[in-house]
């Protein structure tokens, strides 16, 4: 080992605490990059493989009732690779001990053999027997939520008739990676089920013998689905087509894609922020660390070492720290990614997920670490190597104090240690500015993460306390007359009932389009409301549309624009409706309209498809039992259960990454402050020892150093608050999706807590540094190192 390599090992051991802090800051930035990019690859590749293996359809075409021979016409259409007809129907499951029925969807599978498309993956048990009409395969996530097993029986209402079905197996399907009850956006394993039965059994239950209610299609390679969709609509129009749509608009795929897209946006926006901040701080730290080695560099030059040798030595020092941090970050990223994968297995119903390391993300993290470290060292080394050995061995020239002379009188009000702290800022402003900037970044990260937490909490409160003030909602099997609403309102225990009409539509504004629904509301609703951004009710009068912020952004629509609306229900009219307002929203991307105006446009006045209820708590269970007996009720949703499901969704998937980011932000914040304190100690060890020699106490000497850290921290707090507010907007945009919208809300508690985190980090760092100051060997500190 050469002399310089031995010096390298001694230097690393001497500054092990500071080196470890630098490496950890960099490791956390690399960890975010590796973990987030790996999760995107994992979800995307697993979904692609799952779809291919189980032949997930690319186009879906629901109809009222079409005869089997239509399948031959569909299969002959240009671009259609395979086509299969199936029966789909709504059902209700009645569970013992639960007053509210559970919504379910029943789907047919061939009596014999595997389906051509949308195959299921049997997780437990067996498939139904061809000649056993009462056997059923159940979605495994629902079974797990209610502790159901093969051999158990279910009481199911199908097409108005109650049946007792025996579970033979538990399965999952690529069609239901994300499964939610009809009319709801949020999945809840306990409140939605999927039943797979033989085609013969389901045809008998829904009067579909020799017919089907949905056709599913895959396309030949390179086929544009729009042409096939138009052809399907023409062929199926006589049979009550509700409008074909491609995989991008399929409910489960749409939200899985939104999650992956949101995660990709988050991975593209957030880790670079963490990695960039870590790289910037590493640059500052390395630059100041090399500056502190000025005298040693001069000594090495005096002994005959060439500049290239000395430069290589210091580059080794910084690269060892940077590479160690990057490798640690890669390991943490893999561990974090594997942990996040387990959350996604609960969130989405994949059969398996294996974390995939993205080599590009790892290479980027390593490159940023090495380049930032090299840049930080190279800038200072270039300046010091220009000095002659004798000059480099001397301390830098004292600062020019003349400009501080006019402040001398003002500083006399402070004691000597305080004046030394203040003068440090006036004499080395750029060095102090670097420390302030570093802690500002730490404060900014903490503020941003706490503000995003407040935004998630605000989303829950806004959705379930402000926009929706009902206690239960009822979904009907089909649009019913308002007489049903009157019956609901007269039922004992129902304090208020408001009807609504939800109609599936495709909205067009120029080249922008969105497949969703229009929700018709009463003119002055009290339970489910459309509100302006300042939370004032929007009056729904006339034939205009009120779009949510998310939908208005998707369609690039403003108040006054006229949208083309293709209704996908009933007579399927094409409407031209003006945008009359934009509303605040949290869940989904809804469009609102006057209930009466919507009924007139559809030529179906005074009809509703759902109802929001306010219940008397003392009679709520009796109302739920009564609703279970109504044949027109497709499902009942209780707000308390929906709220719990929404909070669970927001704490899983992409939303769960905010907890990881918060932990990383707090750790980086402490690492930044600790590094600043350690650098200040390294730079001023000689000065502090001199103070002790001339009579300053340990406390006074430590005060000179820690006072500087305290003042830097206080200056960084307001700057960090402003920076955090900006980062929070970036995070909110990355977290928002079609499922929910996260707003940036001003929460004083978030700013206060972030400030406490920074101050606590400063106090802890100060205590650790003060311990070293108290233990300092004065003789060794006053000597020049070898």
N, C-alpha and C positions, 0 to 999 in steps of 0.2 A: 504494500500500500504506500503510495507516495505521501510526501509531507502534506500536500494540499488536501488529499483525501482524508488523512488523519485529522486535519483541522476541520474538514467538513463534518466528520462524525462528532468531534468535540462541540462544534457550533450547534449542531442539531440537538445534542443532548443538553447544552446550556440553555437553549431557547425552546425546549421541548413543549412547554406550556403554550407559548405563543405560536409555535409551529402547528401544534395540534388544533388551536383555535382557528388558524387560517385554513387548515385542511378541512375542518368541519364545515366552515362557511361555504367553501367551494363544493364540498361533498353534497351538501343539501341542495345546492343549485343543480348539480349533475343528477342527483337523485330524482328531482322533479322532472327533468328532461327525459330520463330513461323510463321512469314509471309511467308517465302520461303517454309517451309515444308507444311504449310497449302495450299498454291497454288498448289503444286504438287498433293496433295490428292484431291483437288477440281477438277482440270482438269482431272485427271485420272478416278475418280469415275463418274464424269458427262459424260465423253466420253463413258465409259463402259455402263452406263445406257441408254444413247442415242442410242448407237449401238443396244442394245438388244431390246429396245422398237420399233425401226423402222427397225429391221431385216436387218442390214447392211451385205452385202455379204462378204464371206471370200476368194473367188477365182473369178477372172475375166478372161474371155477368149474372146478377140475380134477376129472376122472373117471378111472375105470379104462379103460373103453371104451364109448363111446356111439355108436349109429348116427346117420347124418346126418339122418334124418327128425326127430330130437328137436329140431333147430334151429328147425323151424317152430313147435313148442310153445313154445320159449323166446321166439322173436320175438313171439308173440302175448300174452305176459304183460303185464299193466298196468305202465306205467312204463318198458318196454324200448324204446329208440329204434332201436338196431341191435345185431345179434348175429352173431357169427362163430365157427365151430368151427375148431380147428387141432390139429395133432399136436405134442406136446412129449415129448422123451425125453432121458435122460442118455446121455452119450457120453464116451469117453476119447480123447485125442490123444497119439500117441507121436511124440516129436520126436527126431531124431538127436542123439546126444551127451548126452541127458538120460535118466537111469535112471527117474526118477519120472514116471509118466504125468500128463497135464494134464487136469483135469476140464473138461467142456464140456456145454453144453445145446444140443440140436438143436431147431429150431422150423420149422414148415412155413409156406410162403407159397403163395398160389394159383399154379397153373401158368401162368395167363394173367391179365394185368392186375394192378393194385395191390390190396393187401388192403383190406377195408372198415375194419378197425381195426388199430392198432399197425403202421403203415407204418414202413419203414426209410429212412434217408437215406444214399444211396450216396455215399461219399467218394472212391472210386477204382475204376476198372475198370467192369465191367458186371454186370447181373443174370444169373443162370443161364438157360440156354436151356430151353424147355419139354420138349424131347425128350432132354435130356442128364442122365441120372440121377446121374452122378458129379460134377456141378458144384455148387459151394457158394459162398455169400457169407459172409465171415468178419468178426467183430467187429474193427474197425480198431485198437483199443487193444492187443489181443492180438497182432495182426499186427505192430504197431510194436515191441512188446517182444521179438519173435523175428525181426525183419527179414524178414517174409514179404511177398510181393507177388503181385498177380494173375499167374496162370500157374504158380505153385509148387504142389506137391502135398502133401497131408497124409495121414498114416496114422491112420485113425480106427477105433476099436472101437465099434460101434453094435449094441445088443441081442445082444452076445456074438460078433458077426461083425466081422472086420477088413476095412476097405475103404480103397481109395486114392481120395481125392477131389482134384479140381483147383479151386484158388481162382480165381474169375472176378472177384470184386469185394470191396471192403472197405467196411463200412457201420457206422453207429451207429443207435441207436434210443432213443426216450424211455423205453422199458421198461428200459434198462440204463444209465441215467445213473450208477448205482452198482452195480457188478457184482462179486460175490464167489462163490467156489466153494460148492457145496452143503455145508451144515453149518458154514460159516465166517461170521464177522461182518465180517472185514476184507477189502477188495478188494485184489487183486493182479493187475495186467494180465498178468503172465507166467504166472499159474497158473490162469486161468479164461478160457474161450473160449465164444463163441456162434456156432453155425452155422445159417444159414438155407438151406433147400433147398426144392425144389418139393414140393408136397403128394403127388404121385404117388411120388416117390423116397422120401420119408420114410415114407409108408404101407407101401411094400414093405419098408423096413428094420425097422419096428416092428410089422409085421403089423396094420396099421390100415386096410386097404382098405375104403372105404365107412364109415369111423368116424372119431371124433376123441377126443382125450384131454383137451381143455380147451376151454371155451367162454368167450369174452370179450364183454363187453356194455357199451354206453353207454346212458345213461338220458335220459328226457325231462326238460326243465327243471323243477326243483322237486320231483323225485321223491325220496322217502326211500329210500336204498339198502337199508335193513334189510328193508323189505317185499319188494323184489325178491330179495334174498338168500334169504329164507325160502321164497319161491316156487320159486326155482332149486333149492334143496335138495330140495324135494318132487318136482319133475319129474325130477331127476337121480339120486335115491336108488336106483332099480333098476339104475343103470349104474355103481355104485361111486363115488358122489360123495364127495370128500374135504372137502366143505364150501366153499361159495362165500364170498368175502370181497371187500370193496370196496377201492378204490384206496388208502385210508389204511393198509391192511395189506399192500399190495404191497411187496416187499422194497426195490426201488430207490426208489420214491416215499417210503417210510417214512423211509429214512435221508436222502434229500435234504431232506425236510420237517424232520427232526430237525436237520439242519445249518442250515437257514434259520431255524428256530425258535431254535436255540442262538445263532446270530449275531444274531438280533433281540433275544434276552435280553441278550446281551453288549452290543449297541449301546444297549439301554435302560438298562443298569446301569453299564457301564464308562466310556464317554465322559462322562456327566454327572459322574462322580467326578473325572476329569481336568479337565473344564471348570469344575466347581465349585471345585476347588483353585486353578486358574489365576485364576478370578474373585476368590476370596477374597484371594489374594496381590496381585492387581492393586489391589484395594480398599485393602489395607494400604499398598502401595507408593505409590499416588497420594496417599493421606491424608498420609503422612509427607513426600512430596515437596512438597505444597502447604504443609505446616507449615513446611518449610525456607524457603519463599518469603515468610514473614511480613513481614520488613522491606521487601521490594520492594512488597508489597501496600500497606503503610502509606505508602510513598513515592508510589505511584501515586495514592492517595487524597488525599495532600497536594497533588498537582499538579492536583487537580480532577476526576479520573476518577470517574464514578459507580460504585456497587457492581455494577450490572448489567453495565457495560462490563468491569470487572475480572473479574467472574464469567464472562462470556462468553469472555474471553481465556484463563482457566485451563481452562475447559471445552473450548475448542478444543485446548489443549495435550494434555489427557488423552484427548480423543476422537481426535485424530490418531494417538496411540500405539495406542489400543485398536482403531480401525478398520484401521490398517495391520496390526496383529497378526491381526485377524479375516480380512482379505483374504488375507494370507499363509497363514493356516491353511486357508482354503478352497482355495487353489491347491495346497498340500501334500496336502490331503485328496483332491483329484481325482487328483493324481499317485500317491499311495499306493493309492487305490482301483483305478487302472488296473494298478498292479503286482500287487495282490492278485488281480485278475481273472485274470491269467495263471496264478497258482497254482490257482485254482478250475477253470480249463480242464483242468489236469492231474488234479485231484481228481475232478471230475465230467465226464462225457463229453458236454457241451453242444457243439453244432456251432459256436457262437460265443458270446461274451459281450462286451457293450459297456457300460462303466461308465456308470451313470445318476446324475446329481447330484440329490439329494433337496432341493428348494427349502426345505422346512420345516426340515431340519437346518441348512442354511446360514443361514436367517433366525434360527433359535434361537441359533446360534453368534454371529452379529452382535449380536443383542439382548442376550445375556448379557455380551458384551464391553463394549458401550456402557453398559449399565446399571451394571455393576460399576465401570467407570471413573467414570461420573457420580456414583455413590453415594460413592465414595472421595473425590472432590474436593469434593462438596457438603457433606459433614459438616464438613470443616475450614474451608471457605470461609465457611459460615454462622457459625462461631465467631469467625473473624478479622474478618469484616465488622462484627461487633458492636463492635469496638474503635474508638476514636478514632485518627485518623492518627498523632498523636504517640506514643500508647501502642503502636500496631502497629509503628512504626518501631524501638521499643526491643526488645532481646532479651527473651524471657519472664523473669518473675521467677525468681530463683534458687530452687532446691529447698530445702525445710526440712530442714536437716541434723541437727536435734536428736535425732531418733529414731535416727540412726546413731551418736550419741555413745557409747553403751554398747559399740559394736563397735570403737571407735577403738583401744582398747588391744590387742585381738586382731589388728587389721590392722597394728599396728606391726611384726609379725614379717616383713612383706613389704616389698619395696623400693617406692619412690615410684610408679613406673609401674604396678606391680601393684595398689597401693592405689587408684589412679585407675580402673583397670578394674573393681575390685569395687564401688567407690562408684557407678560408673555404673549398676550394677544396683539398688542400694538407692535411688538418687535418681529413676530413671525406670523403675520396675518394669513398668508396663504397656507401655511402648515396647519393653522388652527381651522381655516376654512375647510380643508380636507377632512379633518376630524368631524366638523359639524355636518358636512355632506354625508359622511359615512353613517353617522347616527340618524340623520334625517331619513336615509333609506330604510333603516331598521324601524323607525317610528312609522314611516309610510306603509311598510308591509303590515305591521300590526294593526294600524288604523283600517287599512283596506279589508283585511280578513274579518275584523270585528264588525265593520260596516256591512259586509256581505252577510254575516250571521244575522244582523239586525234586519237586513233585507229579506232573508228567508222567513224570519219570524213575522215580519210585516205582511208577507205574501199569505201566510196562513190566516192571520187576523183579518186581512182585507177580504179574502175569499169567503170565510165562514162567519164573520161577524158583521161585515159591512155590505158586501154585494149580495150575499144570500143570508137572509134572516129567517129562513124557514127552519123547521125542526125535522121534517121528513119530506120526501118527494115520492110520488107514485108515477110509474111509467105504465102506459096502457099497451095492450097488444096491437092496437090500431087506433087511428083517430076516431074519437067518440064525440057524441054531441055534448053540449054544455049541461044537459040534464044530469049527466054523470057527476059533473062538478057540483050541481045543486044537491045531489044525494050525499056527496062527501061532506058538504058544508052542514047538512042537517044531522049528520051522525053525531051522537053524544061524544064529547071529548075532542072534537075538531073545532078549534076556536076560529080559524080562518082558513079558507081554501082559495087558491088562485090558480087558474088554468093557464097553460102555455101550449104552443104548437111548435114542434120542431120538424122542419122539412129539409131533407137532404137536397143540396143544390151544388152547382158548379158556378162560381163567380168569376167573371171575366172583366178585366179593365185593360184594354189594349192587348198587349202580348202577355200580360200577367194573368194568371188564373189560380184558383184555389178551390179544392173540393172540400166542402164542409157542410154547414147547415145554417138556416135562418131560424131564429127563435122568435116566435110571435108572443108578445107580452101584453097584458092589459094596459090601457092608457096611463093609469097611475098605480103601478104595482107597489105593494108594501113589503113583499117577501123577497122576491128575486128582482133585482133592479139593475138598470143601466145608469151609470153615474159618469159625470164629467171628471177630468183629472183632479179638479178641486173638490170632488165627492159630492157634487150637487146632482139631484135626480134629473134625468133627461126625459122630457115628455115625449111619448111615442104617439104622435098624431100624424095622420096622412100616410101616403104610400112610400115614404122614404126609408132608407136603411141607416142604422147606427152601427158603425164598425168598431171593433175593439182596436186598440193601438197596434197590437201585433198583426191583425188582419189588414189594417190600413197600410202598414209597412210592407207586408207581403205583396199586396196588390198595387202599391204605389198610388193609393187613392187618397183624395182630399175631399173635404166638404164641397159639394157642388158637382163632383164628377158623377156621371151616369154609368152604372154597371149593367152588363148583360148577365142575366141570371137564368141558368138552365135548371129548371126544377126536375128532380129525379124521383118523382112520386106522382101517383094518380095519372092525370091527363098529360103531365109533363110539359106545361107551357113554358115558353121562353119569355122572360120579363125584362123590361128596361126600368131600372129603379135608381133614383138619385141617392147620393150619400148626403144625409142631413146632419150627421154628427159623428164624433169619435168618442168612445167611452173608455174608462179605466177598466182593466181586467187583469186577472191573475192566471186563472185556469183556461187553457185552450186559446182559440182565436175565434170567438163568437161574432155573429152579426145579429142585430136585434131589429124588430119591426113591430108595428102595431098589430095586435092579434086580429082585429077586425079587418084591417087593410090586407093582411096576409090571406085571410079567409076569402075575401072578395077576389083577390088575384088568382086564387086556386079554384074559384067557383065552388068552394066548400065552406060556406060561412058558418060561424058559431060551432067550430069543432076544435077539440084539444087532443093532444097526445100525451100530456103529463100534467101533474098538479103538484104545487108546493103547499105544504100544510104546516099550520101552527097548532100544536096539540096541548091539551091539558095534561100535565105530568101525571096526575092521579089516574087518568083514563087512557094513557098512551098505549099501554099494552093491549087493552081491550080493542082499541081502534086497529092496532096492527093485526090482531087475530081476525077481526071483521074483514079487513082488506085481503087477508089470505084466502077468504072464501069467494071473492069476486072473480068470475072467469075472465073479465076484461083486463085484470091487473097482470102485467108482465113482470113487475118487480117493484119492491119498496126499498128505498134507501134512507137510512137514518143519518142525520147530519153528524152525530157523534162518531159513528163508524167511518163515515166518509172523511171526516177530519183526521181521524187517527191514521187512515190509509194514506192520506195525502202527506202527512208528516213523515210517515214511514218511507214513502217514495222519495221525498226530498232528502232523507238521510241515507239513501242508498244510491248506487249508480254514481253519476257525475256529481250529484250533490254531496256525496260522502267525501269527495276529494277536498272539499273546503276544510274539513277537520284536519286532514293531513297537511294542507297548506298552512293552516293556522299554527299547527305545531312547528312546522318548518320556519314560518315567519318569526315566531317567538324565539326559536333557537338561534336563527340568524341574527336577530336583534341583540341577543346576549353576546353572541360571538363577535359582532361588530364592536360593541362597547368594550368588551374584554380586550379585544385587539388594540383598540385605541388606548386603553389604560396601559397595556403591556408595552406598546411602542413608546408612549410618553415616559415610562419608567426606564426603558433602554436608552432613550435619548438623554435623560436627565440624571442618570445614576451618579455621574461624576459631580454634578451640581448639588444633588441632595447630600452626597457624602461630605462635600465641602461645607454645606450648611451645618451638618452635625458637628464637624470639627471646630467651627467657629462659635459653637455654643447653642445652636437651635436644638430644641428637644425633638424626640421622635415624632410626637404629635404635630409639632410645627412643621417639621420637614415633610411629613406625610400630607399635611394640609396644603402645602404649596403644590403638590402633585394632584391631590384629589380635588382641590378647589378648581384647578384647570379642567378636570374631567366633569365636575358638576356644572361649571359655566358652559362648557361645550354642549352638555346634555340639555340644559335649559334653552339654549339658543336653537337647538335642533327640534324641540318639541313643536313650536308653531309651524316651522317649515315642513316637518314630517306630517303634520295634520293636513296641510294643503296637498302634499304629494299623495298621501293615502286616499284623499277624496278623489283624486284623478285616477289612481289605480283601481279604486272601487268601481268606477264606471266601466273600466275595461273588464273587470271580473264579472260584473252584472251582465254585460252584453254576452260574455262567453257562456255563462250559466243559463241564460234564458233560452227557452225552446218553445216548440208548439205545445208542450204539455203545461208549462208554467212560465210566467214572466217575473223576473226578479228586478225590483226597483232599488235604486240607491236612495236610502232614507237617512236624513240627518238624525243621528242618535248621539246626544251628548255623552251618554254612558259609554258608548264605544270609544269615543275620543278620550274620555277620562280614564277608562281601563287601559287603553293603549299607552297613555302617558304613564300610568302606574307601572306597566310592564317595563317601559324604558327606564323609569326611575329605579325600579327594583333591580333591573340589570346593572345599572350604574352603581347602586349601593353594593351589590354582591361583588361586582368587579373591583370596586374600590376596596372592599374588605380583603379580597384576595391579594391585591397589589400592596395594600398597607402592611400585610403580613410579611411580604418580601422586603418592604422598606425597613421595617423594624428589625428584620434578621440580617440586613445587609452588612457585609464585612467592609468597614470603612477603608482599611488599607488596600484591599483588593480593588475596591471601586475607584480609588484614586490613582491606581496604577494603569498603565496601558497593557492590554492583553497581548499575549504572544501572537 
